[in-house]
Amino acid sequence: MPAERPALTPELCYSAETLRRFLLLSRSLTDDTISGDLNSIPTVKESKLLGSGNSWTKPEREKVGSRRRICKDFVTSSVFESWKARDKILEYCEKIANERKSEISAITARKPKVDPRLDPYEARDLPTYTKEEEILSWVAKERGVEDIVRDRSWSIICERCLDIGADAASGAAVGDNGSGWKHEFRTWISSKSR
């Protein structure tokens, strides 16, 4: 169950504690529990032990097919939805910080330049964007954390879920190092926006 995303306001980005708590809660509810959530799904190793599927009995095929659907539904409805909510927050705060930096740069550019030797205190009256730089730094760090968390989660998903993260032509698992999530997630996002 994904954590409920807080209402996005610029103030929320400037006091990032609430967003950090949301990201932490969302990760703990989705990515940290993914192994337990997927325990009932047959692993890739189990499917190899069962063979190609030609020798499976009808109940075995139905059971594996049902588990494949459950796994795919879990990944799309829980994992990807949670990732999307976290991405939206990070994108929003990045956008807010960049817009504010542009506004500050425009204000600074319009203000006449005064020689600091004539008025050494002139610079103190100019707006700065250190807070916006903090937000952008925070967003970059959180994106790095997201990549690590998603790589780990995707490795578990590839191991536990049949047909997810597998090359359609060869059936071989791809992204065992976790990197295959980016393609699958982008594909899912683009299918949702159609």
Disulfide bonds with the S-S distance in Angstrom:
Cys13-Cys93 2.10
Cys71-Cys161 1.61
